[in-house]
Amino acid sequence: MEEKKPNFHKESIKSSHENEPAFNVYLDELLVAEVRGNDPTKLTVIPMRELNDYEEDKLHEYIESMVSDQEY
């Protein structure tokens, strides 16, 4: 049985003390991570709750696609 694709979305939050962009990532209505930075190689991802392996993989895919979209 194939798992349902997680429904992630983001909300911008106040920039960090280094003035890098920051945002919260939600899975449905649950806060799952805070992400800081805009350089895909140097992002800071702060987990807020435990995810299963599938959800965690999809979270990383979502963050990568979101950051690459911002570069253009």
Summary of the structure (lengths in Angstrom):
residues: 72
radius of gyration: 12.3
end to end distance: 37.1
largest distance: 44.6
contacts: 161
relative contact order: 0.21
helix: 25%
strand: 32%
